[in-house]
Protein backbone atom coordinates (compact mmCIF):
# COMPACT_ATOMS: atom_id res chain seq x y z
CA UNK A 1 0.00 0.00 0.00
CA UNK A 2 1.33 3.40 -0.98
CA UNK A 3 1.20 6.60 1.03
CA UNK A 4 1.58 8.71 -2.10
CA UNK A 5 0.30 12.24 -1.63
CA UNK A 6 0.02 14.32 -4.80
CA UNK A 7 1.77 17.67 -4.75
CA UNK A 8 -0.91 19.27 -6.88
CA UNK A 9 -4.63 19.06 -7.57
CA UNK A 10 -5.62 18.38 -11.18
CA UNK A 11 -6.39 21.63 -12.95
CA UNK A 12 -10.12 22.17 -13.52
CA UNK A 13 -9.40 23.73 -16.92
CA UNK A 14 -11.63 22.35 -19.69
CA UNK A 15 -10.04 24.49 -22.45
CA UNK A 16 -13.06 26.81 -22.67
CA UNK A 17 -11.15 29.89 -21.62
CA UNK A 18 -13.10 33.12 -21.54
CA UNK A 19 -13.60 35.45 -18.60
CA UNK A 20 -17.23 36.33 -17.78
CA UNK A 21 -17.46 40.11 -18.03
CA UNK A 22 -19.66 40.61 -14.94
CA UNK A 23 -18.39 37.84 -12.68
CA UNK A 24 -14.68 37.90 -13.49
CA UNK A 25 -14.52 34.11 -13.61
CA UNK A 26 -13.67 31.79 -16.49
CA UNK A 27 -16.85 30.43 -18.08
CA UNK A 28 -15.19 27.04 -18.51
CA UNK A 29 -13.60 26.31 -15.15
CA UNK A 30 -14.90 29.07 -12.88
CA UNK A 31 -11.50 30.33 -11.72
CA UNK A 32 -10.47 33.98 -11.69
CA UNK A 33 -7.52 35.20 -13.75
CA UNK A 34 -5.44 35.47 -10.57
CA UNK A 35 -6.27 31.87 -9.62
CA UNK A 36 -5.46 30.62 -13.11
CA UNK A 37 -2.12 32.47 -13.15
CA UNK A 38 -1.13 31.24 -9.69
CA UNK A 39 -2.38 27.65 -10.03
CA UNK A 40 0.99 25.99 -10.66
CA UNK A 41 2.65 27.66 -7.69
CA UNK A 42 -0.16 27.06 -5.19
CA UNK A 43 -0.04 24.27 -2.65
CA UNK A 44 -2.55 21.43 -2.55
CA UNK A 45 -4.62 23.05 0.20
CA UNK A 46 -4.93 26.35 -1.69
CA UNK A 47 -5.82 24.52 -4.90
CA UNK A 48 -8.42 22.42 -3.08
CA UNK A 49 -9.93 25.57 -1.54
CA UNK A 50 -10.37 27.03 -5.03
CA UNK A 51 -11.87 23.77 -6.33
CA UNK A 52 -14.51 23.88 -3.58
CA UNK A 53 -15.60 27.36 -4.74
CA UNK A 54 -16.07 26.43 -8.39
CA UNK A 55 -19.53 24.79 -8.35
CA UNK A 56 -21.24 27.93 -7.04
CA UNK A 57 -19.32 30.11 -9.49
CA UNK A 58 -20.26 27.90 -12.42
CA UNK A 59 -23.89 27.90 -11.27
CA UNK A 60 -23.81 31.71 -11.29
CA UNK A 61 -22.32 31.70 -14.80
CA UNK A 62 -25.06 29.33 -15.99
CA UNK A 63 -27.78 31.50 -14.41
CA UNK A 64 -26.44 34.74 -15.89
CA UNK A 65 -25.39 33.36 -19.25
CA UNK A 66 -21.91 33.18 -20.68
CA UNK A 67 -21.33 36.90 -20.30
CA UNK A 68 -20.79 37.67 -23.96
CA UNK A 69 -24.33 38.58 -24.99
CA UNK A 70 -24.90 42.25 -25.87
RAVENZI-V88635 format. One record per pair of residues at least 12 apart in sequence whose C-alpha atoms are under 7 Angstrom apart, sorted by the first residue. I is the first residue (numbers start at 0). J is the second residue. Records with the same first field share a line. If there is no record, write none. Layout:
BEGIN
I = J + J
END
This chain:
BEGIN
6 = 43
7 = 42 + 43
8 = 43 + 46 + 47
11 = 28
12 = 27 + 28
13 = 27 + 28
14 = 27
15 = 27
19 = 65 + 66
20 = 66
21 = 66
26 = 60 + 65
29 = 53 + 56 + 57
30 = 53
END
